[in-house]
Amino acid sequence: MFDFSTNAKQKEAWLFLETLWKGLEYLCQQVERSEKERAEETGKNFGYCDFGNHPDDWMVCNYFVWYANALSNFIGVFTKAFQPAEDLKSEFANVITWRHKVAAHTSWVWPATGDTAATQNMSIMLFPEFNFKFDGHFEFGGMRIGRPTADASLTDDASCADWCWGLVRTHERLKEIVSKYASAK
């Protein structure tokens, strides 16, 4: 836990930040628990997406949706209160993009200018991918839809290449940054 009141340049944000931090921590713990259970069931020898067929996939999806929305608010308030040297919007751009296209308002319903049909369709496909980086973590946004474009890399033409993120990896990085500005309790 962090003390958000002592070092903040705008101290009135401490309770908001503390409340969101507790929620972000809780969501991370739940996903870590699910990852551990999944790794025990399947091992870490391969990555897969079971397209929502695992009994707990619906909960993992919601953890990611809730985390992305809370993180977006946390980043905004933390940035204003602490004025960190890091550009948190850039640091967590994949999560913010996923939040904007999936968690807060799906591209399928509210497409942004330039959102392709594949992007719109991906925005309502909530399937957690497991262990694609062989590190035992869930992530979202790495799946591709559609045929590759000639002379494009797998990420260049992917419908959601810039959305790929893992909750636990994201939280570990966030904790690393926050610890530079808010002292531990």
N, C-alpha and C positions, 0 to 999 in steps of 0.2 A: 504494500500500500504506500502511496505517496502523500506528502503534505503539500497540497496545492495552494495553501494560503501564505506561507512564509516568503517565498521568493518571487511570487507573482507581481508583475508591475501593476496589474489591476486585480486587487484582492477579492473583489466582490464575486468573482467567478468560481471561487474555491468549492462551494457546495455543489454546483452544477458539475464541475470537473470530477469531484470525488464520487458523485452519484454515478456518472457515466463510466468512470474508471472501474467501479465495482461491477457494473454490468458487463463491461468488456472482459474483465478478468473471469467472471462467471461463465460467459459464453465460451471463452478460450478453454477453460477447464472442462466444460462439457464436450467440446469437440475433441480435446486430447483424450478424454475417456473413451469416446466413440472410436477414435483412431486406434487406441490400444486394443480395444475389443476386436476391431476389424482385422488388425494385424495378427492377433492371436488366432483368428478364424482362418485367415487366408495366407498368412506369411507375407514377407516383403520381397518375394522373388519376382513379382510382376505387378504392373499397374493395370487398372481396369475401371470401367464404368459399367455398373449393372442396370443402368437406366431406370432407377427407382424401384428395383425389385427387392432390395434389402429392407427388412421391416423398419429400420431406423432412419432410412434415407430422408423421409419427410421431416424429421426433427433436425437432422444435419442441415438440410436446406434452410430451415427457419433460423437456425443459429447463424448462418452466413448472412441471411437477409437482415436480421436484427443487428448483427455486428457491423455490417457495412453502413447502415443508417446511423447507428450510434457513433461510429468512428468519424463519419463526416461531420457531425455536430461537435464531437470532441476536438477534432482538428481545428475547426473554426474558432472555438472558444479558447483552446489552449494557445493558439497562435496569437490571438488578441491579448490574452492575459500574460503570456510569457515572452512573446516576441523572439522565438527561437531562431538561431542562425540557419537551421535547416528549413528548406521549403517543403513543408509537410504535404502540401497538395501535389507536388511533383514526386515526393518520396513514396506516396501512397496512391499514385495516379491510377493504377490498375483497379484498386478497390473503389475509388471514387467513380471511375468510368462504369464499373459493374453496378455500383449503386444507382447511378443515373439511368442506365439502360435496363436494369433488371429489378433491383430491390425497391427503389423509390417510385419509379414510373416506367413500366416496361415499354421498350421500343415498339413492341407489337401493337400497343394501344396508342402510344404517343411517340411516333418516330421522329427523330431529329433529322434535320436536313442532311442528306447523305447516307442515312441508314438504309442499307440494302435489304432485300427480302430475307436474305440469310441472317442478317443481324436482327431483324425484327423477330424472326422465328426462334433464334437462339435465346432471345430475351425471355421466352416463356418455357424454355426447356431447363428445368431445375433438376439436373442430374449431377450428384457429387461424383467427381473422379477421385479415385483412391490410388495413391502411391505412384503416380505418373513420373515423379522425380526419384522414385525408389528411396524415399525418406520416411515412409509411413504416415504421410499426411493427406488429408482431403484438400481438394482445390476445386474451384469453379472457373469456367471461362476458357479452358484449354481445348475444348472440343471444336472440331471444324464441321462446317456444314457447306455443302456445295463442292463443285469440282475445282481443282487448282487452276489458276490462270497460267497460261504459258509464260515461261521465264520469270515466274514469281516463286519466292521461297515459301515454305509451308506457313510461316508466320505473316508474310507480306499480304497474302490474299485470304487469310483466315477471317471468318466472319467476326471473330471476337478475340483476336490475338492480343490486343491490349487490355483485355479484361481478366486474364488469368491471374489468380491469386489464391494463396492458402491462408486460412485464418490464423493458424498457429504461428506460421512464419511471420505473418504481418504483425501479430501481437508481440512476438519476441523483438522485432525491430522497433515497434512503437515503445515498448518498455525501455529499450536501450536509449532512445531519444529522450523520453520523459525523465529518465533518471538523471540526465545532465542538468535539468532545470528544477525539478521538484525533489526535495530531499525525501528519503525513505522514512516512513513512520515506524 
